Amino acid sequence: MLFFEIALLLLAGFVSGAVNAVAGGGTFLTFGALTLVGLPPITANATSSIAQLPGYVTSTLAYTRELKVIGRTALPFLLVSAIGGLLGALLLLALDNPQFRAMVPWLLIAATGLFAAGPRIARALRARQLHAPRPLAWVIQFVVAIYGGFFGAGMGIMMLASLGLTEGEDFHRLNAIKTLLSVVIAIIAIAVFVKGGVIAWSEAAVMIAATALGGYSGVAAARRFPQSYVRGFVIAVGLFLTVYYVVTG
């Protein structure tokens, strides 16, 4: 790797860790940086999954108290998440890079739109006090997990919205379940990607270190900015990547 490429990956990883801690959406940054240094889209997507894992794990550890209270309630969600993440990752590897690349702009614009609408979706669910039977929530989580194993950007927003239908309105409870499910989906998908040989290990090593550092030390700096600014930055990155893939397609 060139010095510029290493610097770009370090910066993207660090900012991704901080952004995830404040507003989510770090996948846009890691996937985008890996794309810009020349990795094929499937490899960039798989390597980005590894880069995000440390943040998911540390967030889950921070919610140990909430997860102990949740207990067995999370087990069906864990099961469908594992199966869905496996299917999504296998589906990705069933494609070749030209096929996946053709899908990326549509995936990016959909994920960017969902990320932008995330707060409004959450408010609408709370205002209408919508509730669904748990089996329906398990089905929805299964679909979300397939998407998470396949691509992943915007997955957190999807899970918060779907979990809110059955698990109440307590943000910390929802976020605790979400982070735990994210770890499961990521680990399953990464195992598939490693076996499939689509990980760029040098780039992954650079990003893992930067993401972990960003998540730990970058939070304080990121919190100085209003969440709306952070979200706006992530949305701008999503739109830039969409245009990039359209123009270079």
QUILIN-V29015 format. One record per residue. N is the residue number from 1. RES is the residue in one small letter. PHI is phi in whole degrees, -180 to 180 (999 if undefined). Layout:
n;res;phi
N;RES;PHI
N;RES;PHI
//
This chain:
n;res;phi
1;m;999
2;l;-77
3;f;-59
4;f;-61
5;e;-66
6;i;-63
7;a;-63
8;l;-65
9;l;-66
10;l;-63
11;l;-64
12;a;-63
13;g;-65
14;f;-63
15;v;-65
16;s;-60
17;g;-62
18;a;-69
19;v;-63
20;n;-61
21;a;-72
22;v;-100
23;a;-135
24;g;81
25;g;96
26;g;-63
27;t;-60
28;f;-57
29;l;-74
30;t;-69
31;f;-62
32;g;-63
33;a;-64
34;l;-65
35;t;-67
36;l;-69
37;v;-86
38;g;103
39;l;-74
40;p;-60
41;p;-58
42;i;-66
43;t;-65
44;a;-61
45;n;-66
46;a;-67
47;t;-67
48;s;-62
49;s;-60
50;i;-67
51;a;-62
52;q;-82
53;l;-58
54;p;-57
55;g;-65
56;y;-62
57;v;-66
58;t;-65
59;s;-65
60;t;-64
61;l;-62
62;a;-69
63;y;-106
64;t;-56
65;r;-62
66;e;-65
67;l;-69
68;k;-64
69;v;-71
70;i;-65
71;g;57
72;r;-67
73;t;-56
74;a;-82
75;l;-59
76;p;-62
77;f;-65
78;l;-63
79;l;-64
80;v;-68
81;s;-68
82;a;-64
83;i;-67
84;g;-64
85;g;-61
86;l;-63
87;l;-63
88;g;-63
89;a;-66
90;l;-65
91;l;-63
92;l;-62
93;l;-72
94;a;-75
95;l;-95
96;d;-102
97;n;-61
98;p;-61
99;q;-65
100;f;-68
101;r;-62
102;a;-65
103;m;-86
104;v;-57
105;p;-58
106;w;-70
107;l;-63
108;l;-67
109;i;-69
110;a;-66
111;a;-66
112;t;-65
113;g;-62
114;l;-66
115;f;-63
116;a;-65
117;a;-87
118;g;-51
119;p;-61
120;r;-67
121;i;-62
122;a;-62
123;r;-65
124;a;-65
125;l;-64
126;r;-68
127;a;-66
128;r;-89
129;q;50
130;l;-73
131;h;-136
132;a;-137
133;p;-64
134;r;-58
135;p;-56
136;l;-66
137;a;-63
138;w;-65
139;v;-64
140;i;-62
141;q;-64
142;f;-60
143;v;-66
144;v;-62
145;a;-66
146;i;-60
147;y;-62
148;g;-63
149;g;-70
150;f;-82
151;f;-137
152;g;102
153;a;-63
154;g;87
155;m;-61
156;g;-61
157;i;-63
158;m;-60
159;m;-68
160;l;-61
161;a;-68
162;s;-72
163;l;-66
164;g;-64
165;l;-73
166;t;-128
167;e;-104
168;g;86
169;e;-113
170;d;-67
171;f;-61
172;h;-66
173;r;-64
174;l;-63
175;n;-68
176;a;-63
177;i;-64
178;k;-59
179;t;-66
180;l;-63
181;l;-66
182;s;-63
183;v;-62
184;v;-62
185;i;-61
186;a;-65
187;i;-64
188;i;-63
189;a;-64
190;i;-63
191;a;-59
192;v;-66
193;f;-67
194;v;-64
195;k;-63
196;g;-79
197;g;70
198;v;-112
199;i;-96
200;a;-92
201;w;-68
202;s;-64
203;e;-65
204;a;-64
205;a;-61
206;v;-62
207;m;-73
208;i;-60
209;a;-62
210;a;-70
211;t;-65
212;a;-62
213;l;-66
214;g;-65
215;g;-65
216;y;-87
217;s;-102
218;g;-88
219;v;-63
220;a;-60
221;a;-69
222;a;-66
223;r;-70
224;r;-71
225;f;-95
226;p;-58
227;q;-58
228;s;-63
229;y;-69
230;v;-63
231;r;-64
232;g;-61
233;f;-63
234;v;-64
235;i;-63
236;a;-62
237;v;-64
238;g;-60
239;l;-67
240;f;-60
241;l;-65
242;t;-61
243;v;-63
244;y;-58
245;y;-71
246;v;-68
247;v;-68
248;t;-89
249;g;-72
//
